[in-house]
């Protein structure tokens, strides 16, 4: 097994880094942060032109036909810049369409996603705050005319207000004693009657979260992804792919925190010498370096397992998310500490990365939740 990147993958990384250095520089990110828009339209169009939005989609559907490793490379570079674009929510929804959708559903939506004409997101988490089947109670009942009516609420849905399509997890058999039975995926386009979207207080203003309320929202029969009502295995595979993508973003953010901390330690002079000569600072940086490199290795190994269709892919995804959640939070906190009092000011980006670290940590389960899943998968 070759653990190195190919020449094409390295070129993709360089292209992404150069593009984002120009179009997602700190000043541009802050303009979005302080303005009325939830993301940069210019950045989104540029990503579509580069083919990133269809990177892992089949060529027949307008994509590039690449895989999880290439997707992770782009996600890592986006994480380094805190790029204000709904890339991960859209990629997660596209993964659900690929996993569970039939040919007509994929043809209707995936080419639009690849072209940047459709922003999408996945709505799964509810009041109990987890993605476990027993915690999902929103229902989708037959309406007597072949369609469905969705009742319930989804919380912490990223970029829902900007989404042209929301992929929703709901129960078609709400009375079942089996937690996984009857869970299904539904396509809910923008403007569907009976859907109310409300903003939630969010620490990370660059990734706004929303509550999506379904007040007996009527959907046609073709809204049911794949026409199947027992889709939990496909939902779980979609979530595991999401864990890898989020982990890659966290690796990028943690690396940027390390780079910023080292750079500041070399430049900040106290008592006539850079603070980086102090062993306490050196130890902090060395510890963060170890965590970041370990996170990168785990994440790309998990991406490779998905690319090769290995049985251990779900386990590797949970391991990567568990480690990266802790590593990014630690890197962001240490970056702020090394910056000292200046790190708490608005002028520095330390607080933006700390907020993203907490946001990514809680998305699809924090370190504790994913370690519990690792234990279950290993039957410990």
C-alpha positions in Angstrom: 0.0 0.0 0.0 1.4 3.4 -1.0 0.9 6.0 1.7 2.4 8.8 -0.3 0.5 11.4 -2.4 0.6 11.1 -6.1 1.9 13.9 -8.4 -1.7 14.8 -9.3 -2.7 15.0 -5.6 0.2 17.2 -4.8 -0.7 19.5 -7.7 -4.3 19.6 -6.4 -3.0 20.7 -3.0 -0.8 23.4 -4.5 -3.6 24.7 -6.7 -6.0 24.8 -3.7 -3.4 26.5 -1.5 -2.6 29.2 -4.1 -6.2 29.9 -4.9 -7.3 30.2 -1.3 -4.3 32.4 -0.4 -5.8 34.9 -2.9 -9.5 34.4 -2.5 -9.8 33.4 1.2 -7.2 35.6 2.8 -7.9 36.8 6.3 -9.1 40.2 5.1 -11.7 38.6 2.8 -12.8 36.2 5.5 -13.4 39.0 7.9 -15.4 40.9 5.3 -17.9 38.0 5.2 -17.7 37.7 9.0 -18.7 41.3 9.5 -21.1 41.6 6.6 -24.7 40.4 5.9 -23.8 37.4 3.7 -23.3 33.9 5.2 -20.6 33.0 2.6 -18.5 34.4 -0.2 -20.4 34.2 -3.5 -17.1 34.9 -5.4 -15.3 32.1 -3.5 -18.1 29.7 -4.2 -18.1 30.5 -7.9 -14.3 30.1 -8.1 -14.5 26.7 -6.3 -17.1 25.5 -8.8 -14.9 26.6 -11.7 -12.0 24.6 -10.3 -14.2 21.6 -10.1 -14.0 21.2 -6.3 -17.8 21.0 -5.8 -17.9 17.9 -7.9 -14.5 16.5 -7.0 -15.8 13.1 -5.8 -18.9 12.9 -8.0 -19.0 10.7 -11.1 -17.9 12.3 -14.4 -21.3 11.3 -15.9 -22.9 13.6 -13.4 -20.7 16.5 -14.0 -18.0 15.6 -11.4 -14.3 14.9 -11.6 -14.6 11.3 -10.7 -12.0 11.5 -8.0 -12.2 10.1 -4.4 -12.1 10.6 -0.7 -8.4 11.4 -0.6 -8.7 14.3 -3.0 -11.8 15.5 -1.1 -9.7 15.5 2.1 -6.9 17.4 0.5 -9.3 20.3 -0.5 -11.1 20.2 2.9 -7.7 20.5 4.6 -6.8 23.6 2.6 -10.2 25.1 3.2 -9.7 24.5 6.9 -6.4 26.3 6.9 -8.1 29.4 5.6 -11.5 29.2 7.4 -12.9 29.6 3.9 -16.4 31.1 4.1 -18.1 28.7 1.8 -20.6 25.8 2.5 -18.3 23.2 1.0 -18.6 20.5 3.7 -22.4 20.7 4.2 -22.9 20.4 0.4 -20.3 17.6 0.1 -22.1 15.7 2.9 -25.5 16.1 1.2 -24.0 15.0 -2.1 -22.5 11.9 -0.4 -26.0 11.1 0.8 -27.4 11.4 -2.7 -24.6 9.2 -4.0 -25.1 6.6 -1.3 -28.9 6.4 -1.3 -30.4 8.2 -4.3 -31.7 6.5 -7.5 -30.5 7.5 -11.0 -33.2 10.1 -11.5 -32.6 11.8 -8.2 -28.8 11.9 -8.7 -29.3 13.2 -12.3 -31.6 16.0 -11.0 -29.3 17.3 -8.3 -25.7 16.2 -8.5 -24.8 18.1 -11.8 -26.2 21.3 -10.2 -24.1 20.7 -7.1 -21.0 20.1 -9.2 -21.7 23.3 -11.2 -22.1 25.4 -8.0 -25.8 26.1 -8.8 -27.0 24.3 -5.7 -26.0 24.6 -2.1 -27.1 21.6 0.0 -26.9 20.5 3.6 -27.8 17.4 5.7 -30.3 17.7 8.6 -30.1 14.9 11.1 -29.5 16.0 14.7 -32.4 16.7 17.0 -33.1 17.8 20.5 -31.0 15.1 22.1 -28.0 16.4 20.3 -26.7 13.1 18.8 -27.0 11.2 15.5 -27.8 7.9 17.1 -30.9 6.2 15.7 -32.7 6.1 19.1 -32.4 9.9 19.4 -34.1 10.6 16.0 -37.9 11.1 16.3 -38.9 13.3 13.4 -41.5 11.4 11.3 -42.4 11.2 7.7 -45.9 9.6 7.3 -47.8 8.7 4.2 -50.4 11.3 3.3 -52.9 9.0 1.5 -51.9 10.3 -1.9 -48.6 8.5 -2.2 -46.5 11.3 -0.7 -45.3 12.1 2.8 -45.7 14.7 5.5 -42.7 15.4 7.7 -43.3 16.5 11.2 -40.5 17.4 13.7 -37.5 19.6 14.0 -33.8 19.4 13.2 -31.2 21.3 15.1 -27.7 22.6 14.3 -28.2 22.3 10.5 -25.2 24.2 8.9 -26.0 26.8 6.2 -29.7 25.8 6.1 -30.8 29.4 5.2 -28.6 29.4 2.1 -29.4 25.9 1.0 -31.3 25.1 -2.1 -31.7 21.5 -1.0 -31.9 20.0 2.5 -31.4 16.2 2.8 -33.5 15.2 5.9 -33.4 12.1 8.0 -36.9 11.1 9.2 -38.8 8.0 10.4 -41.4 6.3 8.1 -42.3 3.9 10.9 -42.3 6.0 14.1 -43.9 3.3 16.2 -41.2 0.7 15.7 -39.4 -0.7 18.7 -36.2 -1.1 16.6 -34.3 2.2 16.7 -32.9 1.8 13.2 -36.0 0.6 11.5 -37.8 3.0 9.2 -35.2 5.7 9.1 -35.1 7.3 5.6 -33.6 10.2 3.7 -35.8 12.8 2.0 -35.1 15.6 -0.4 -36.5 18.9 0.7 -36.0 21.7 -1.9 -35.9 25.4 -0.9 -39.4 26.9 -0.6 -41.2 23.7 0.4 -44.4 24.7 2.2 -44.4 23.9 6.0 -40.6 24.3 6.4 -39.5 27.1 8.8 -35.8 27.9 9.2 -34.6 29.9 12.2 -31.0 30.9 13.1 -29.5 29.5 16.2 -26.9 31.2 18.4 -23.5 30.0 17.1 -20.0 30.4 18.4 -18.6 30.1 14.9 -20.1 32.9 12.8 -18.4 31.6 9.7 -20.5 28.4 9.8 -24.0 29.5 10.8 -26.3 26.9 12.3 -30.1 26.8 12.1 -33.2 25.1 13.5 -35.3 23.6 10.7 -38.9 23.0 11.7 -41.2 20.8 9.7 -44.8 21.7 10.2 -46.5 18.8 8.3 -44.4 19.6 5.3 -45.8 17.9 2.2 -43.4 16.0 0.0 -44.1 13.9 -3.2 -43.2 10.2 -3.3 -40.1 10.9 -5.3 -38.7 12.9 -2.4 -37.8 9.6 -0.7 -34.2 8.9 -1.5 -33.9 5.6 -3.4 -37.5 4.8 -2.6 -36.3 2.9 0.5 -37.6 3.4 4.0 -34.9 1.4 5.9 -31.9 3.4 5.0 -29.9 3.5 8.3 -26.9 1.6 6.9 -26.6 4.1 4.0 -27.1 7.0 6.4 -24.4 5.7 8.7 -22.0 5.3 5.7 -22.8 8.9 4.7 -22.0 10.1 8.3 -18.8 8.2 8.3 -17.7 9.9 5.1 -18.6 13.1 6.7 -16.4 12.3 9.7 -13.4 12.0 7.4 -14.2 15.3 5.6 -14.6 17.2 8.9 -11.4 15.6 10.2 -9.5 16.9 7.2 -10.8 20.4 7.8 -9.7 20.1 11.4 -6.2 19.0 10.3 -5.9 22.1 8.2 -7.1 24.4 10.9 -4.8 22.8 13.5 -1.8 23.1 11.1 -2.5 26.8 10.6 -2.7 27.3 14.4 0.7 25.7 14.7 2.2 27.8 12.0 0.8 31.0 13.5 2.1 30.1 17.0 5.6 29.3 15.7 5.7 32.5 13.6 4.6 34.6 16.5 7.1 32.9 18.9 9.9 33.9 16.5 8.8 37.5 16.1 7.6 38.4 19.6 10.5 39.8 21.6 10.6 40.0 25.4 13.6 40.9 27.6 15.7 41.3 24.5 15.0 37.9 22.9 12.2 36.1 21.0 9.9 34.2 23.3 10.4 31.1 21.1 13.8 30.5 22.8 12.0 29.7 26.0 11.7 26.0 26.6 8.1 26.3 27.8 7.1 27.7 24.4 9.2 25.1 22.5 7.5 22.3 24.4 4.1 23.7 23.6 4.9 23.9 19.9 6.5 20.4 19.8 3.4 18.9 21.5 1.0 20.6 19.0 3.2 19.3 16.1 2.9 15.8 17.4 -0.8 16.0 17.6 -1.2 17.6 14.2 1.0 15.1 12.4 -0.9 12.2 14.1 -4.2 13.8 13.1 -3.1 14.1 9.5 -1.9 10.5 9.4 -5.2 9.2 10.9 -7.3 11.3 8.6 -5.6 10.3 5.3 -5.5 6.7 6.4 -9.3 6.9 7.0 -9.8 8.5 3.6 -7.7 5.8 1.9 -9.8 3.1 3.6 -12.9 4.6 2.1 -11.3 5.0 -1.3 -10.4 1.3 -1.3 -13.7 0.1 0.2 -12.1 -1.5 3.2 -14.2 -3.0 6.0 -12.3 -1.0 8.6 -13.3 2.3 7.0 -16.0 3.1 9.6 -13.6 2.4 12.5 -10.9 4.6 11.0 -13.3 7.4 10.4 -14.4 7.4 14.1 -10.8 7.2 15.2 -9.8 10.1 13.0 -12.7 12.3 14.3 -12.0 11.4 17.9 -8.3 12.3 17.6 -8.8 15.4 15.4 -11.4 16.9 17.6 -9.0 16.9 20.6 -6.0 17.9 18.5 -7.6 20.9 16.8 -9.1 22.2 20.1 -5.7 21.8 21.8 -3.8 23.5 18.9 -6.2 26.5 18.8 -5.9 26.9 22.6 -2.1 26.7 22.6 -1.9 29.2 19.7 -4.0 31.7 21.7 -1.8 31.1 24.8 1.4 31.6 22.9 0.1 34.9 21.5 -0.7 35.9 25.1 -2.9 38.9 25.7 -2.8 39.9 22.0 -4.4 36.5 21.1 -7.6 37.6 22.8 -8.0 40.7 20.6 -10.2 41.0 17.6 -7.2 41.9 15.3 -5.6 38.4 15.6 -7.3 35.4 14.1 -6.7 33.1 17.1 -10.2 33.4 18.3 -11.6 32.5 14.9 -9.7 29.2 14.8 -10.7 28.4 18.4 -14.4 28.9 17.5 -14.1 26.7 14.4 -12.3 24.1 16.5 -15.2 23.9 18.9 -17.7 24.0 16.0 -16.0 21.1 14.2 -15.5 19.2 17.4 -19.2 19.0 18.1 -20.3 18.3 14.5 -21.3 14.6 14.1 -19.9 13.8 17.6 -17.1 15.0 19.7 -14.0 13.0 20.8 -15.8 11.3 23.6 -18.7 10.2 21.4 -16.5 8.9 18.7 -14.2 7.0 21.1 -17.4 5.3 22.4 -18.2 4.3 18.8 -14.6 3.0 18.4 -15.1 0.9 21.4 -18.4 -0.5 20.1 -16.9 -1.3 16.7 -14.0 -3.1 18.4 -16.6 -4.8 20.7 -14.7 -3.7 23.8 
